[in-house]
């Protein structure tokens, strides 16, 4: 199952995702995704760990609580994950977005609103980025694990079966700072390429926003 082109906008994305998930058998789906599933007098729901927080997704309507601060296209991402994940575990083999199926065509745009946006907002050095990554459950990766010349690297458990690696190069006399996101080889087993793009974009917003907020708080002290 794949996402239809052009549906990842607002309520349309969520509507299409719900249609895709309508026939989902919830307990096997939760097991495949590494999510929880619970039922009580108030109803049935999935519990999905997403960027360090547990998100509740109602079943069978795939609705979100009113206080869920996720825009519709990000809610759609979670529903797609529940509907399309085949349960594959990460392999530790990292790939660029361009190397994912159908990713080459969108790579430049993806890099623009992920790695380029992150380096632009964080600045010449990664000050504060490690703390922001740790706050959502991420941890450092050794650059040897990735065979890269990056100055720093981390891995973030964006979804239970979908980690994202973040590479960072500090600015120097010749080049500005640079960042890049990598996906595990199994990412297409869990999300269509559109979903991977949304996931990288939302992760970028979360991290850059956290770094900026922390610096603003420090300036006010």
C-alpha positions, 0 to 999 in steps of 0.5 A: 500500500502506498500513499496517493500523490498529492494527498499529504495536505491537511484534512485530505491526508487524514481522510485518505489515511483513515480510508486506508486503515478502515479494515485494519485488524487492530491487535496484529497491527499494534504488534507489527508497529510496536504500538500498544492497544487497549480497550476499556469502558471509554473505547479502544485505542492505539498508543504510539510512541512518536518523537518521545511522546505517547500519542493516543489514536482512537479505534475504529475511527482513527481519531485523535484527542482534542488536545493532541497538538499535531496538525492533520497531515502529521496525524495522517502519518501516524494512521499510515504507519498503523496501516502500512507497517509490516513489522520489520525491525531496523537493520542499522543500514542507513540510506539517504532519502534519495536512496529510498524508493521514489526518493530521488525525485524529491531529494532536493526538496526534502534536503531543503526543508530538513537538513538545510533548514536545521543547519540554518536555524541551529547555526554554525555549531550544533550547540543545543542540538544534542540536548534537543535530540535527547529530549525526544529519546535520541542518542549519539551515534559514533561516526564509525557506525555510519562511515561518515566524516560528519562531526557528530551523529545521532539516532532518533526513534521517530516511530517504534520501527522507524529510526532516523539518523541525523548527521551534523558538520560544523561550519569552517573557513570554507563551508557553512554548517550542514545537516542531513537525515538518513533512514534505516533501510526498512523505512519503506516497509513502514511508510510510503515516501510521502510519509518519510518526507512528513516525518523528516519535516516534523522532526526538523521543526521539533528539533529546531524549535527546541534549540531556538526556545532554549537559546531564547530562555538563556538570553532572558536569564 
